[in-house]
Amino acid sequence: MEKIEKLKSFLQLSPDDPFLNHALALEYIKLGNEPDARKLFLEILTRDPSYIGTYYHLARLLERAGESENAKAWYEKGMIAAKQMGDLHAYNELQAAYEDLID
C-alpha cells in the first residue's frame, strides 16, 4: 500500500502523467484490484494513445477477465500505435501476445 500512497501523492501534482498512472494501475493489479487498473489503463489510452506499454497490460487484463475479443481488439490497436511510433520491440511483443491468444 505504501507504493500506492506514494504514487497517489505524485499524481496530485501531475494527475495526467501517463507513467505515474500506469505504475499505479500495475500496483492495483498486484493487489487484485483489476477494475481500478482497467479504468486507469483506459484513461491513459484515451489521453495518450501513444503510451504503447499500456496496450499490452490492458489486453492481458482483459484476457484474464475472459474478454478475449476485447483483448484482441486492444492488441490490434496497440500494434497499430507501435507501428506508427516506430517501436518495433513493442510491436513484436504485442503481436506475440496476440498470436498466443488467437491460437
Phi, psi and omega per residue, in radians:
M1 nan -0.449 -3.114
E2 -1.080 -0.726 3.109
K3 -1.078 -0.724 -3.133
I4 -1.093 -0.767 3.133
E5 -1.116 -0.691 3.105
K6 -1.122 -0.799 3.133
L7 -1.071 -0.733 3.128
K8 -1.116 -0.630 3.120
S9 -1.198 -0.675 3.070
F10 -1.141 -0.644 -3.134
L11 -1.197 -0.388 3.061
Q12 -1.116 -0.547 3.124
L13 -1.481 -0.558 -3.115
S14 -2.404 1.292 -3.016
P15 -1.101 -0.415 -3.099
D16 -1.750 0.136 -3.115
D17 -1.122 2.007 -3.081
P18 -1.138 -0.619 3.132
F19 -1.094 -0.828 -3.128
L20 -1.140 -0.734 3.117
N21 -1.141 -0.691 3.119
H22 -1.128 -0.772 3.122
A23 -1.082 -0.699 3.113
L24 -1.130 -0.732 3.110
A25 -1.062 -0.719 3.115
L26 -1.127 -0.644 3.079
E27 -1.156 -0.685 3.085
Y28 -1.061 -0.713 3.119
I29 -1.067 -0.741 3.125
K30 -1.017 -0.561 -3.138
L31 -1.539 -0.040 -3.116
G32 1.463 0.216 -3.137
N33 -1.664 1.197 -3.093
E34 -1.229 -0.528 3.084
P35 -1.050 -0.750 3.122
D36 -1.229 -0.616 3.084
A37 -1.102 -0.784 3.134
R38 -1.033 -0.790 3.140
K39 -1.040 -0.784 3.136
L40 -1.137 -0.775 3.126
F41 -1.017 -0.756 3.133
L42 -1.139 -0.688 3.099
E43 -1.110 -0.741 3.126
I44 -1.030 -0.863 -3.072
L45 -1.242 -0.431 3.042
T46 -1.211 -0.761 -3.125
R47 -1.351 -0.644 -3.012
D48 -2.489 1.433 -3.116
P49 -1.109 -0.165 3.131
S50 -1.560 0.036 3.119
Y51 -1.450 1.411 -2.871
I52 -1.031 -0.738 -3.072
G53 -1.020 -0.458 -3.099
T54 -1.194 -0.547 3.128
Y55 -1.030 -0.795 -3.119
Y56 -1.070 -0.866 -3.072
H57 -1.181 -0.634 3.077
L58 -1.141 -0.802 -3.130
A59 -1.099 -0.703 3.102
R60 -1.096 -0.728 3.103
L61 -1.050 -0.761 3.135
L62 -1.141 -0.650 3.064
E63 -1.046 -0.826 -3.136
R64 -1.070 -0.529 3.139
A65 -1.433 -0.007 3.132
G66 1.427 0.261 -3.125
E67 -1.739 1.140 -3.037
S68 -1.039 -0.757 -3.121
E69 -1.123 -0.733 3.107
N70 -1.138 -0.716 3.104
A71 -1.067 -0.789 3.122
K72 -0.994 -0.765 -3.124
A73 -1.072 -0.711 3.140
W74 -1.256 -0.620 3.023
Y75 -1.064 -0.768 -3.132
E76 -1.088 -0.794 3.111
K77 -1.059 -0.701 3.131
G78 -1.133 -0.705 3.106
M79 -1.100 -0.720 3.111
I80 -1.097 -0.807 -3.132
A81 -1.118 -0.735 -3.139
A82 -1.105 -0.724 3.122
K83 -1.105 -0.757 3.127
Q84 -1.097 -0.592 -3.127
M85 -1.470 -0.145 -3.108
G86 1.283 0.420 -3.120
D87 -1.675 1.495 -3.076
L88 -1.153 -0.637 3.131
H89 -1.064 -0.874 3.129
A90 -1.111 -0.709 3.113
Y91 -1.000 -0.818 -3.120
N92 -1.122 -0.685 3.105
E93 -1.140 -0.763 3.116
L94 -1.127 -0.737 -3.128
Q95 -1.132 -0.723 3.125
A96 -1.098 -0.763 3.121
A97 -1.143 -0.707 3.100
Y98 -1.056 -0.831 -3.127
E99 -1.131 -0.650 3.064
D100 -1.068 -0.653 -3.115
L101 -1.224 -0.702 -3.056
I102 -1.462 -0.221 3.107
D103 -1.397 nan nan
